[in-house]
Amino acid sequence: MKTIYMDYSATTPMKPEVIEAVSDAFKHHYGNASSIHHIGQDAKVLLQQAREQVARLIGAEPREIFFTAGGTESDNWAIEIALETKPGKHIITTSVEHHAILHPLEALEKKGYRVTYLPVDEYGMVSPEQVAAAIEDDTILISVMYINNEIGSINPVEEIAEVAAQHGILFHTDGVQALGNIPIDMSANQISMMSMSAHKIYGPKGVGALYIRKGVRTVPLIYGGAQERKVRAGTENIPGIIGFAKAAELARENLTAHIERLSGLRDKLRDGIMNQIPQAKYNGHPTKRHPGNVHVCFKYIEGESLLLLLDMKGICASSGSACTSGSLDPSHVLMNIGLTHEIAHGSLRLTLGDFTTEDDVATVIEEIGPIVQRLREMSPLTE
């Protein structure tokens, strides 16, 4: 039985070129970039080259890229920078952020900070006008995710960043799902900080970056060394960073073709599902969305049962964020776009990537209808 992987928003397989780059680094570039001998300096050169490659993907300067252990760490660091560099106690975000933003902010509320969780529209999006109306005299940070990790909608973050800049407020975006999936040019916007993760763009896990615009004052995330210009101590993960850089290079070279191809497969998958299965709801913005995201809720079924039966057919999918897959509660994203518990529990997220084929899409379309029908026949909720 062939395995069909449709969970690219959870993680991506590493591309062969990335595996080769990482393997070569483990074998030949094992030096500590802080060492003064030639093996250490070789690693230092590669570290700088990697910084340049990641910067090119988003139209940034190399000095604006700070390597981290991943998107979650970057999100937490961005919040810490705002706390340490701006006077005030108020933060603005949305009700559908990733928990890497929501949980740190919930912890801050217990310490006396005030957080405005902006409501979203039916597509899970907020507007620049909403953000502007929420700004208070002591607002220190606005954080709005670029692309929602569950339903794929793209927020107008560049416009929101302009609002923040006009008020002298730091603006951060969780760009984990956006990186390598839409064009990003930091030289043409006012985004203060953006979180990134390598394993979402066919790179290794355990490595990411925080883009920090020049002029934004940084504060140390980890103390204990001079790495990352003395703000993120710890010996650099050179093989991981090299893998991230190679993945970024490939993403930049193939971006236009990647978007066009995935968008076509996404629309074919969406139409195939929606045309054959009644009482299904397609979630997220119809056009302003991740090129590979299809998110559907099916009435009268449980998403977990659907995932298990799909897996028995060799189809790997998810019901939403991989970081909350163990929870029995309905997705906070789906609840905040106005879905009922009954509908939200029947959610399915299919996310496509560079290894997805036309045959994969056709097979999923063929298999999913009978599975949904079988579950509905078993459900006591079916009318």
C-alpha positions in Angstrom: 0.0 0.0 0.0 1.4 3.4 -1.0 1.7 6.0 1.7 0.2 9.4 0.7 1.5 12.2 2.9 -0.9 15.2 3.2 0.3 16.8 6.4 2.9 19.2 5.1 1.8 22.0 7.5 2.7 19.8 10.4 6.2 19.0 9.0 7.8 18.4 5.6 10.2 15.6 4.6 13.7 16.9 4.0 14.6 17.2 0.3 17.5 15.1 -1.0 19.6 18.2 -1.5 19.1 19.2 2.1 19.9 15.7 3.4 23.1 15.8 1.4 24.0 19.2 2.8 23.4 18.2 6.4 25.2 14.9 5.9 28.2 16.7 4.5 28.2 19.1 7.4 28.2 16.3 9.9 31.1 14.6 8.2 33.3 17.5 7.2 32.2 20.7 9.0 32.1 19.7 12.6 34.0 22.7 14.0 32.8 25.1 16.6 32.3 28.4 14.9 33.8 30.2 17.9 37.1 28.4 17.6 40.0 30.3 16.1 41.6 27.4 14.3 40.9 26.7 10.6 38.2 24.0 11.3 36.3 26.4 13.5 36.7 29.3 11.1 35.4 27.0 8.3 32.3 26.5 10.3 32.0 30.3 10.9 32.2 31.0 7.2 29.4 28.4 6.5 27.3 30.0 9.3 27.5 33.4 7.6 26.7 31.9 4.2 23.7 30.2 5.7 22.6 33.5 7.2 22.8 35.1 3.8 20.8 32.4 2.2 17.9 32.6 4.7 18.0 36.4 4.4 17.6 36.2 0.6 14.5 34.2 0.9 12.7 37.0 2.7 14.4 40.0 1.2 16.2 40.8 4.4 19.8 41.7 5.4 21.9 38.8 6.8 22.4 40.8 10.1 18.7 40.7 10.6 18.6 36.9 10.8 19.1 35.3 14.2 19.1 31.5 14.3 17.0 29.7 17.0 15.8 26.2 17.7 12.5 26.7 15.8 9.4 28.7 15.5 8.2 28.3 19.0 11.4 29.7 20.4 11.3 32.5 18.0 7.8 33.4 19.0 8.7 33.5 22.6 11.8 35.6 22.0 9.8 38.2 20.0 7.5 38.6 22.9 10.4 39.0 25.3 12.0 41.6 23.1 8.9 43.7 23.3 8.7 43.3 27.1 12.3 44.4 27.6 12.5 47.2 25.1 9.2 49.0 25.3 7.5 50.6 28.3 3.9 49.5 28.7 1.7 46.6 29.7 -0.6 46.1 26.7 -0.3 43.6 23.9 -2.6 43.0 20.8 -3.0 39.6 19.1 -5.7 37.5 17.6 -7.9 34.8 19.0 -6.6 32.2 16.5 -2.9 32.4 17.0 -0.7 29.4 17.4 -0.3 28.3 21.0 3.4 29.4 20.8 1.9 32.9 21.0 -1.2 32.3 23.0 0.3 30.4 25.9 3.2 32.9 26.6 0.6 35.7 26.5 -1.7 33.9 28.9 1.3 33.5 31.3 2.0 37.3 31.0 -1.6 38.1 31.9 -1.0 36.4 35.3 1.8 38.9 35.8 -0.3 41.9 35.2 -0.1 42.4 31.4 -3.2 43.1 29.5 -3.8 41.3 26.2 -6.4 42.1 23.6 -7.4 39.0 21.6 -9.0 40.4 18.5 -12.0 38.5 17.1 -11.7 37.2 13.6 -14.1 37.0 10.7 -15.5 33.8 9.2 -12.2 33.2 7.4 -10.1 33.6 10.6 -8.7 37.0 9.5 -8.4 40.4 11.1 -8.3 43.8 9.5 -5.8 46.7 9.9 -8.8 48.8 11.1 -9.5 46.4 13.9 -5.9 46.5 15.0 -5.8 50.3 14.9 -8.9 50.5 17.0 -7.4 48.3 19.7 -4.2 50.3 20.2 -3.9 51.9 23.6 -1.4 54.4 25.0 0.8 51.6 26.5 0.6 49.0 23.7 4.1 47.5 23.3 3.5 44.7 20.8 1.1 43.6 18.0 1.5 40.0 17.0 -0.6 38.6 14.1 0.2 35.4 12.3 0.9 35.6 8.6 -0.9 32.4 7.6 -3.2 30.4 9.9 -1.7 27.0 10.5 -5.1 25.3 10.5 -7.3 26.9 7.9 -4.7 28.5 5.7 -6.0 32.1 5.5 -3.5 34.8 4.8 -3.7 37.9 7.1 -2.9 41.4 5.7 0.2 41.6 7.9 2.0 44.1 5.8 -0.9 46.6 6.2 -1.1 45.8 9.9 2.7 46.4 10.2 2.2 49.8 8.7 -0.4 50.6 11.4 2.0 49.5 14.1 4.9 51.5 12.6 2.7 54.7 12.5 2.2 54.3 16.3 5.7 53.4 17.1 4.7 49.9 18.2 6.7 46.7 17.5 4.9 44.3 15.1 5.6 40.6 15.1 4.2 37.9 12.8 4.5 34.1 13.1 5.6 33.4 9.6 6.2 29.7 10.0 3.5 28.7 7.5 4.2 31.6 5.2 7.9 31.0 4.7 8.5 29.4 1.3 4.8 29.4 0.4 4.2 33.1 -0.5 6.5 35.9 -1.6 7.9 37.9 1.4 10.1 41.0 1.0 11.2 42.6 4.2 12.7 45.5 2.3 9.2 46.5 1.2 7.3 46.3 4.5 7.4 47.4 8.1 7.4 44.1 9.9 9.6 44.3 13.0 10.0 40.6 13.7 9.1 37.4 12.0 9.4 33.8 13.3 10.6 31.0 10.9 11.1 27.3 11.1 13.2 25.1 8.9 11.1 21.9 9.0 8.2 23.6 7.3 10.2 24.2 4.2 11.8 20.7 3.7 14.6 21.4 6.2 15.6 19.7 9.4 13.7 19.9 12.7 15.1 21.8 15.7 16.3 24.8 13.8 14.6 28.1 12.9 15.2 31.8 13.0 13.8 35.1 14.2 14.0 38.0 11.7 14.6 41.2 13.7 14.6 44.4 11.6 17.6 46.6 12.0 16.9 49.3 14.4 14.9 47.0 16.7 16.8 46.7 19.9 17.5 43.0 20.7 17.7 41.5 24.2 19.4 38.2 25.1 17.2 35.1 24.9 19.8 32.8 26.4 22.8 33.9 28.4 26.2 32.2 28.5 28.1 32.9 25.3 28.8 35.3 22.5 26.9 33.4 19.8 24.4 35.2 17.6 25.9 38.5 18.5 25.6 37.8 22.2 21.8 37.4 22.2 21.3 33.7 21.8 24.1 31.8 23.6 25.0 28.2 22.8 27.2 26.5 20.3 25.5 26.8 16.9 23.8 23.8 15.3 25.9 24.1 12.2 24.5 21.0 10.3 20.9 22.1 11.1 21.6 25.7 10.1 23.2 24.5 6.8 20.2 22.4 6.1 17.9 25.3 6.8 19.9 27.4 4.4 19.8 24.8 1.7 16.1 24.5 2.1 15.7 28.3 1.9 17.8 28.4 -1.2 15.6 25.8 -2.9 12.5 27.5 -1.8 13.6 30.9 -3.2 14.6 29.3 -6.6 11.3 27.4 -6.9 8.8 29.7 -5.3 6.7 30.7 -8.3 6.5 27.2 -9.6 5.8 25.8 -6.2 2.9 28.2 -5.6 1.4 27.6 -9.0 1.6 23.8 -8.8 0.3 23.5 -5.3 -2.6 25.9 -5.9 -3.7 23.8 -8.8 -3.5 20.6 -6.8 -5.2 22.2 -3.8 -8.2 23.4 -5.9 -8.5 20.0 -7.6 -8.6 18.3 -4.2 -11.1 20.9 -2.8 -13.4 20.5 -5.7 -13.2 16.7 -5.7 -14.2 16.6 -2.0 -16.9 19.3 -2.0 -18.6 18.1 -5.2 -19.1 14.5 -3.9 -19.7 14.9 -0.2 -22.8 16.8 1.0 -23.0 18.7 4.3 -19.3 19.6 4.1 -17.9 23.1 4.9 -14.8 24.4 3.4 -12.9 26.6 5.9 -10.6 29.5 5.4 -10.5 32.3 2.8 -11.4 31.1 -0.7 -8.5 32.8 -2.4 -6.2 34.5 0.2 -4.9 31.2 1.5 -1.9 28.9 1.7 -1.3 27.3 -1.7 -1.4 23.8 -0.3 -4.1 24.0 2.4 -7.5 22.3 2.2 -9.5 22.4 5.4 -13.0 20.8 5.5 -15.5 20.0 8.2 -17.9 17.2 7.7 -21.2 17.2 9.6 -22.2 14.1 11.7 -18.7 12.6 12.0 -15.7 12.7 14.4 -12.4 13.9 12.8 -10.3 11.5 14.8 -12.2 8.5 13.4 -11.8 9.9 9.9 -8.1 10.3 10.4 -7.7 6.7 11.6 -9.6 5.3 8.6 -7.7 7.4 6.2 -4.5 6.2 7.8 -5.6 2.6 7.2 -5.7 3.5 3.5 -2.2 4.9 3.7 -3.3 8.6 3.8 -1.7 10.8 6.4 -3.6 13.9 7.3 -4.6 15.8 10.4 -7.5 17.5 12.1 -5.7 20.8 12.8 -2.5 21.9 14.5 0.0 19.1 15.2 0.9 20.8 18.5 -2.6 20.2 19.9 -3.4 16.9 18.2 -3.7 15.1 21.6 -6.6 17.3 22.8 -10.2 16.2 22.6 -11.4 19.8 22.6 -12.5 21.3 19.3 -10.0 23.6 17.7 -9.9 27.2 19.1 -9.5 28.4 15.5 -12.7 26.7 14.3 -14.6 27.9 17.4 -13.5 31.4 16.8 -14.6 31.5 13.2 -18.1 30.6 14.4 -18.4 26.9 14.0 -20.4 24.8 16.4 -18.8 22.0 18.4 -20.7 19.5 16.3 -19.2 20.8 13.0 -15.8 21.6 14.4 -15.3 18.0 15.7 -15.6 16.7 12.1 -12.6 18.7 10.8 -10.0 17.5 8.4 -6.8 19.3 7.3 -5.1 18.1 4.1 -1.9 20.0 3.3 0.0 19.4 0.1 3.7 19.8 -0.7 6.4 19.4 -3.3 6.2 15.6 -3.2 2.4 15.5 -3.7 1.3 14.1 -7.1 -1.8 14.3 -9.3 -2.3 10.6 -8.5 -2.2 11.3 -4.8 -4.9 13.9 -5.1 -7.0 11.6 -7.2 -6.6 8.7 -4.7 -7.6 10.9 -1.8 -10.7 12.1 -3.6 -11.6 8.5 -4.4 -11.1 7.2 -0.9 -12.6 10.0 1.3 -16.2 9.9 0.1 -16.9 6.2 1.1 -15.1 6.7 4.4 -17.2 9.7 5.3 -20.4 7.9 4.2 -19.4 4.9 6.4 -18.9 7.1 9.4 -22.2 8.9 8.9 -24.0 5.6 8.7 -22.5 4.6 12.1 -23.2 8.0 13.7 -26.2 8.4 16.0 -26.1 12.1 15.0 -26.9 11.5 11.3 -30.3 12.8 10.4 
